[in-house]
Amino acid sequence: MFTIAPDIAVRLVVLSVCTCATAAALFFCARNNRHAWLKIAMHGWYVTACVAGVTDMLTVSAYPWTKPYWALFFNLAGQCMATTGILDVMQLRYCAPRLLTLADTNTRYLRLCVAAYALESLGFAAFFALYAKTGTGLLAYHIMTTGVIFSEALGYGWWVPRPPFAHSHAPSANAHTPFRSRFAHRVLIRKFSCSWRRAQLKARVYYLATLSSRVVILFGLVLRLIGARGDTYIDIPI
């Protein structure tokens, strides 16, 4: 008879609530930010991870041998999320100094994102086959994932637009305002049709929340790497 331990049941309830919350966030993000394709993709990965987490718990409870394979999948999901975040930052940094909107470059960056997903999927398939055949490879895959997520976390500190010309001079009316602030203000007001304060607040909240989540994920991955013995699976959620 299939039974679920009480602690697993509690985690299932929590993850189910998280799945509903992330699905709602995806809906509102898609509705209110129709041109932010990469951010919509990021929210889609959050929903995927939550659904996979519920499926993982149910599957592992019945078939414990599937646990390492789920670890591989969550590493793939983490890499895809991080890649989406890296390209999101790159898109913003590309658009802002050129006075472009996200809609102007969405197709280009979506193609890059899909290409990156394809490469990461090939890596996942290779490590999946390696583990199925030899029982090794998890540790190396964790290290790869840690590197990709760490790169994304660094990118979130790099998102503020820089002026295109280092020696440009500001108009005299704004002589007392730093050039970077005036430039970013012009970009956000004219091209993104939103107020400076509101845009900065939304951006800072988004990137701070995302950076915080990546720090927690990195902490878990580092703990797993420190506690790893060969390719032994350490039960610390990604």
C-alpha positions as CSV (number, residue, x, y, z in Angstrom):
1,M,0.0,0.0,0.0
2,F,1.4,3.4,-1.0
3,T,1.7,5.8,2.0
4,I,3.2,9.2,2.4
5,A,5.2,10.2,5.5
6,P,3.8,13.1,7.5
7,D,6.8,15.4,6.7
8,I,6.4,14.6,3.0
9,A,2.7,15.5,3.2
10,V,3.5,18.9,4.8
11,R,6.0,19.6,2.1
12,L,3.5,18.6,-0.6
13,V,1.0,21.0,0.8
14,V,3.5,23.8,0.9
15,L,4.7,23.1,-2.6
16,S,1.1,23.0,-3.8
17,V,0.5,26.4,-2.4
18,C,3.7,27.7,-4.0
19,T,2.6,26.2,-7.3
20,C,-0.6,28.1,-7.2
21,A,1.2,31.3,-6.2
22,T,3.8,31.0,-9.0
23,A,1.1,30.2,-11.5
24,A,-0.8,33.4,-10.5
25,A,2.5,35.4,-10.7
26,L,3.0,34.0,-14.2
27,F,-0.5,35.0,-15.2
28,F,-0.2,38.6,-14.0
29,C,3.4,38.9,-15.4
30,A,2.2,37.8,-18.8
31,R,-0.8,40.1,-18.6
32,N,0.9,43.2,-17.3
33,N,4.3,42.8,-19.0
34,R,3.5,41.4,-22.4
35,H,6.8,42.5,-23.9
36,A,9.0,41.1,-21.2
37,W,9.3,37.7,-22.8
38,L,12.3,36.6,-20.8
39,K,10.7,37.5,-17.5
40,I,7.6,35.6,-18.5
41,A,9.8,32.6,-19.4
42,M,11.5,32.9,-15.9
43,H,8.1,32.7,-14.2
44,G,7.2,29.7,-16.4
45,W,10.3,28.0,-15.0
46,Y,9.2,28.8,-11.5
47,V,5.9,27.0,-12.2
48,T,7.7,24.1,-13.8
49,A,10.0,23.7,-10.8
50,C,7.1,23.7,-8.4
51,V,5.1,21.2,-10.3
52,A,8.3,19.0,-10.7
53,G,8.8,19.3,-6.9
54,V,5.4,17.9,-6.2
55,T,5.9,15.1,-8.8
56,D,9.3,14.4,-7.4
57,M,8.1,13.8,-3.9
58,L,5.3,11.5,-5.0
59,T,7.6,9.6,-7.3
60,V,10.5,9.2,-4.9
61,S,8.1,8.1,-2.1
62,A,7.1,5.2,-4.3
63,Y,10.3,4.6,-6.2
64,P,13.3,5.9,-4.2
65,W,15.8,4.9,-6.9
66,T,14.5,7.8,-9.0
67,K,15.9,10.4,-6.6
68,P,19.2,11.0,-8.4
69,Y,17.4,11.4,-11.7
70,W,15.2,14.1,-10.3
71,A,18.4,15.8,-9.0
72,L,19.6,15.9,-12.5
73,F,16.4,17.4,-13.8
74,F,16.4,20.1,-11.1
75,N,19.9,21.0,-12.0
76,L,18.8,21.4,-15.6
77,A,15.9,23.6,-14.5
78,G,18.3,25.7,-12.4
79,Q,20.6,26.1,-15.4
80,C,17.7,27.1,-17.7
81,M,16.5,29.6,-15.1
82,A,19.9,31.1,-14.7
83,T,20.4,31.3,-18.4
84,T,17.1,33.2,-18.8
85,G,18.2,35.6,-16.0
86,I,21.6,36.2,-17.7
87,L,20.0,36.9,-21.1
88,D,17.4,39.1,-19.4
89,V,20.1,41.3,-17.9
90,M,22.0,41.3,-21.2
91,Q,18.8,42.4,-23.0
92,L,18.3,45.3,-20.6
93,R,21.9,46.4,-20.9
94,Y,21.6,46.3,-24.7
95,C,18.4,48.2,-24.9
96,A,18.8,51.0,-22.3
97,P,21.8,52.9,-23.8
98,R,20.3,52.6,-27.3
99,L,16.9,53.8,-26.3
100,L,15.3,50.6,-27.4
101,T,12.3,48.8,-25.9
102,L,12.2,45.1,-25.0
103,A,9.8,44.6,-27.9
104,D,12.5,45.8,-30.3
105,T,14.9,42.9,-29.3
106,N,12.6,40.2,-28.0
107,T,13.0,37.9,-31.0
108,R,16.8,38.1,-31.0
109,Y,17.1,37.2,-27.3
110,L,14.4,34.6,-27.4
111,R,16.4,32.8,-30.1
112,L,19.5,33.0,-28.0
113,C,17.5,31.6,-25.0
114,V,16.1,28.7,-27.0
115,A,19.6,27.9,-28.3
116,A,21.0,27.9,-24.8
117,Y,18.2,25.7,-23.6
118,A,19.0,23.2,-26.4
119,L,22.7,23.1,-25.4
120,E,21.8,22.6,-21.7
121,S,19.3,19.9,-22.6
122,L,22.1,18.1,-24.5
123,G,24.3,18.3,-21.4
124,F,21.4,17.0,-19.3
125,A,21.0,14.0,-21.7
126,A,24.7,13.3,-21.5
127,F,24.9,13.3,-17.7
128,F,21.6,11.3,-17.5
129,A,23.1,8.6,-19.7
130,L,26.3,8.7,-17.8
131,Y,24.6,8.2,-14.5
132,A,22.3,5.5,-15.8
133,K,25.3,3.6,-17.1
134,T,28.0,4.2,-14.5
135,G,26.3,5.7,-11.4
136,T,28.6,8.8,-11.6
137,G,28.4,12.3,-12.9
138,L,26.1,14.0,-10.3
139,L,28.9,15.9,-8.6
140,A,30.2,17.3,-11.9
141,Y,26.7,18.4,-12.9
142,H,26.2,20.1,-9.6
143,I,29.4,22.1,-10.2
144,M,28.3,23.1,-13.6
145,T,24.9,24.3,-12.2
146,T,26.6,26.2,-9.4
147,G,28.8,28.0,-12.0
148,V,25.8,29.0,-14.2
149,I,23.7,30.3,-11.2
150,F,26.7,32.2,-9.8
151,S,27.2,33.9,-13.2
152,E,23.5,34.9,-13.1
153,A,23.8,36.3,-9.6
154,L,26.8,38.4,-10.7
155,G,24.7,39.7,-13.6
156,Y,22.0,41.2,-11.4
157,G,24.6,43.6,-10.0
158,W,25.4,44.7,-13.5
159,W,22.0,45.7,-14.8
160,V,22.0,49.5,-14.3
161,P,22.4,51.2,-17.7
162,R,25.6,53.0,-18.4
163,P,25.9,56.1,-20.6
164,P,27.0,55.4,-24.2
165,F,29.7,58.1,-24.2
166,A,31.9,58.5,-21.1
167,H,32.8,62.1,-21.9
168,S,29.3,63.4,-22.8
169,H,28.3,66.6,-21.1
170,A,24.9,67.1,-19.6
171,P,22.6,70.1,-20.3
172,S,23.2,73.0,-18.0
173,A,19.7,72.8,-16.6
174,N,20.6,69.4,-15.1
175,A,24.2,70.3,-14.1
176,H,23.7,69.1,-10.6
177,T,22.2,65.7,-11.5
178,P,24.6,62.7,-12.1
179,F,24.7,61.8,-15.8
180,R,23.9,58.2,-15.2
181,S,20.7,59.1,-13.3
182,R,19.6,61.6,-16.0
183,F,20.4,59.0,-18.8
184,A,18.5,56.2,-17.0
185,H,15.6,58.5,-16.3
186,R,15.4,59.5,-20.0
187,V,15.4,55.8,-21.0
188,L,12.7,54.8,-18.6
189,I,10.5,57.8,-19.1
190,R,10.5,58.0,-22.9
191,K,10.9,54.4,-23.9
192,F,9.2,52.4,-21.1
193,S,6.4,54.9,-20.3
194,C,6.7,54.8,-16.6
195,S,7.8,57.1,-13.8
196,W,11.4,57.1,-12.6
197,R,10.5,56.3,-9.0
198,R,8.1,53.5,-9.9
199,A,10.4,52.0,-12.5
200,Q,13.3,52.0,-10.1
201,L,11.3,50.6,-7.3
202,K,9.9,47.8,-9.4
203,A,13.3,47.0,-10.9
204,R,15.1,47.0,-7.6
205,V,12.4,44.8,-5.9
206,Y,12.5,42.3,-8.8
207,Y,16.3,42.0,-9.0
208,L,16.8,42.0,-5.3
209,A,14.2,39.3,-4.8
210,T,15.7,37.2,-7.6
211,L,19.2,37.8,-6.4
212,S,18.2,36.7,-2.9
213,S,16.7,33.5,-4.2
214,R,19.8,32.7,-6.2
215,V,22.0,33.2,-3.0
216,V,19.8,30.7,-1.2
217,I,20.1,28.2,-4.1
218,L,23.8,28.7,-4.3
219,F,24.1,28.1,-0.5
220,G,22.2,24.8,-0.9
221,L,24.4,23.8,-3.8
222,V,27.6,24.6,-2.0
223,L,26.4,22.7,1.0
224,R,25.7,19.7,-1.3
225,L,29.2,20.0,-2.8
226,I,30.9,20.3,0.5
227,G,29.0,17.2,1.8
228,A,29.3,15.2,-1.3
229,R,31.3,11.9,-1.3
230,G,31.9,11.0,-4.9
231,D,28.5,11.1,-6.5
232,T,26.5,10.4,-3.4
233,Y,23.2,12.3,-3.5
234,I,22.9,14.8,-0.6
235,D,19.3,15.6,0.4
236,I,19.5,19.3,0.2
237,P,16.9,20.8,-2.2
238,I,18.2,22.8,-5.1
